[in-house]
């Protein structure tokens, strides 16, 4: 079966993302099967803490602030991530709920993956599940350590945390757009 030009391009993008380095061709093919392009404008919310987790994202271009604390006072930036990074591990672990809010700090291009389909692929191909679990566990550990360092710097040194930059609800609606064919709209 011949791949279309857009399928070939997506296969290359998936294969060349640093997070997926070292996966075999079968695993990359399964990932490409549920991969889509996405774009987020500056200030646009990508995921929201407490909501259902259905995707994960690989950042190709741009920066994303990970925020936490909604419902506990003013949300704060825990970490800022950029190209080559993974965004979102919650799609893989029950109860499939986001643990952070992520907001684009600058225009951001991503590859995103349908988590429901990918969980099914991981059940059928345990080696894929194992590889993704290993990689996501590493990211989870690093993110938790970043949150721990922030907490300790506040507690031990009295440092101030960077507040999350929220937008009024009407602005979020204005930013929930996509840039054209081949790019998905997120809500």
Secondary structure, 3 states (H helix, E strand, C coil): CCCCHHHHHHHHHHHHCHHHCCCCHHHHHHHHHCEEEEEECCCCEEECCCCECCEEEEEEECEEEEEECCCCCCCEEEEEEECCCEECCHHHCCCCECCCEEEECCCEEEEEEEHHHHHHHHHHCHHHHHHHHHHHHHHHHHHHHHHHHHHHHHHHHCCCCCECCCCCHHHHHHHCCCCCCCEECCC
